[in-house]
Amino acid sequence: MLCACSRQSVIYSLQSLWKERDFQVELCHSILQGKRDCKIRIEVIQYTSSG
């Protein structure tokens, strides 16, 4: 499923930039669902301090 792959790609990119954080990424709607655009909700769900 393309939408699931896109969601995983966003998670991978965010974790590559901010390794100490975990993210929850939710696809709200997409072009493949018939919408005009894609909307993704991104939340930081964990932050691990390094010190």
Backbone bond lengths (Angstrom), bond angles and torsions (degrees), N, CA, C in turn:
res aa  C-N    CA-C-N  psi(-1)  N-CA   C-N-CA  omega(-1)  CA-C   N-CA-C  phi
1 M - - - 1.452 - - 1.522 108.98 -
2 L 1.290 116.89 122.74 1.461 122.21 -175.67 1.520 112.61 -60.88
3 C 1.333 117.23 -39.11 1.456 120.15 -178.69 1.531 111.55 -63.37
4 A 1.313 117.32 -40.01 1.462 121.15 177.90 1.525 110.45 -65.49
5 C 1.314 116.86 -37.51 1.468 120.55 177.71 1.526 110.41 -66.10
6 S 1.301 117.31 -41.30 1.467 121.21 178.30 1.524 110.56 -62.89
7 R 1.312 117.29 -42.28 1.453 122.64 178.70 1.524 110.46 -61.53
8 Q 1.316 117.20 -45.23 1.463 121.34 178.56 1.524 111.47 -65.46
9 S 1.316 116.90 -35.04 1.462 121.37 177.99 1.527 111.03 -64.40
10 V 1.322 116.77 -40.44 1.469 120.80 177.50 1.523 110.12 -64.65
11 I 1.335 117.25 -44.36 1.469 121.21 178.35 1.522 110.27 -59.82
12 Y 1.321 116.97 -46.13 1.462 121.44 -179.92 1.532 111.16 -59.95
13 S 1.319 116.50 -45.26 1.470 120.89 -179.25 1.524 111.56 -64.19
14 L 1.328 117.35 -43.96 1.460 120.72 179.12 1.518 111.34 -63.74
15 Q 1.329 117.21 -43.48 1.463 120.03 -179.47 1.524 111.77 -70.54
16 S 1.322 117.57 -24.93 1.463 120.05 174.23 1.525 111.00 -69.36
17 L 1.317 116.48 -34.77 1.466 121.47 179.95 1.526 112.12 -80.30
18 W 1.333 117.09 -40.96 1.459 123.05 -176.76 1.515 108.84 -125.84
19 K 1.323 115.87 83.30 1.464 122.47 -173.75 1.527 113.51 -64.82
20 E 1.317 117.65 -26.01 1.460 121.19 -176.77 1.531 112.51 -85.61
21 R 1.321 117.18 3.83 1.463 120.87 -177.57 1.521 111.32 -121.17
22 D 1.320 114.99 150.28 1.463 121.87 171.96 1.524 107.97 -112.36
23 F 1.299 115.95 148.79 1.455 121.17 -174.79 1.520 111.02 -128.60
24 Q 1.314 115.09 147.85 1.460 122.00 170.09 1.524 105.72 -111.95
25 V 1.310 116.44 125.10 1.466 121.92 -178.37 1.519 108.26 -120.02
26 E 1.330 115.31 123.51 1.464 121.55 -178.47 1.526 109.13 -120.47
27 L 1.304 116.60 126.72 1.456 121.39 175.39 1.526 107.81 -81.21
28 C 1.324 116.69 112.28 1.470 120.87 -178.57 1.527 110.79 -79.68
29 H 1.328 116.40 -46.50 1.460 121.36 172.10 1.519 108.97 -161.65
30 S 1.338 115.25 163.83 1.460 119.16 -175.94 1.520 111.25 -146.86
31 I 1.300 114.96 167.46 1.459 122.18 176.60 1.523 109.89 -62.05
32 L 1.333 116.36 -37.49 1.463 119.97 179.10 1.524 112.54 -64.87
33 Q 1.331 116.76 -21.44 1.464 121.30 176.38 1.529 111.86 -88.20
34 G 1.340 116.28 2.18 1.456 120.53 178.61 1.521 114.78 96.80
35 K 1.314 117.66 5.04 1.465 121.12 179.05 1.526 110.02 -84.58
36 R 1.326 116.30 166.44 1.470 121.01 -179.56 1.522 112.55 -75.89
37 D 1.355 116.61 -22.23 1.457 120.66 -177.23 1.525 109.78 -149.22
38 C 1.320 115.29 -179.88 1.460 120.82 175.49 1.525 108.12 -106.37
39 K 1.311 115.66 140.92 1.462 120.71 176.52 1.516 107.58 -130.77
40 I 1.333 115.01 125.35 1.459 121.75 -178.02 1.521 108.37 -124.37
41 R 1.335 116.79 132.52 1.461 121.65 175.40 1.517 107.76 -100.12
42 I 1.333 115.86 127.83 1.459 121.60 -178.57 1.522 108.76 -119.79
43 E 1.333 116.55 127.67 1.456 121.76 177.29 1.516 109.71 -126.74
44 V 1.336 115.56 140.68 1.462 120.43 170.66 1.525 105.63 -83.20
45 I 1.334 117.79 120.69 1.461 120.17 -176.78 1.518 113.13 -105.26
46 Q 1.344 116.66 -12.55 1.453 119.38 179.05 1.516 108.98 -156.75
47 Y 1.316 115.54 138.46 1.455 120.53 174.15 1.516 107.09 -130.45
48 T 1.313 115.84 123.45 1.460 122.11 179.95 1.516 108.49 -108.23
49 S 1.337 116.81 112.24 1.469 119.18 178.80 1.506 110.60 -71.67
50 S 1.314 116.19 149.35 1.464 120.46 -177.39 1.515 112.35 -93.55
51 G 1.309 118.29 6.58 1.457 118.09 -177.71 1.439 116.50 -139.44
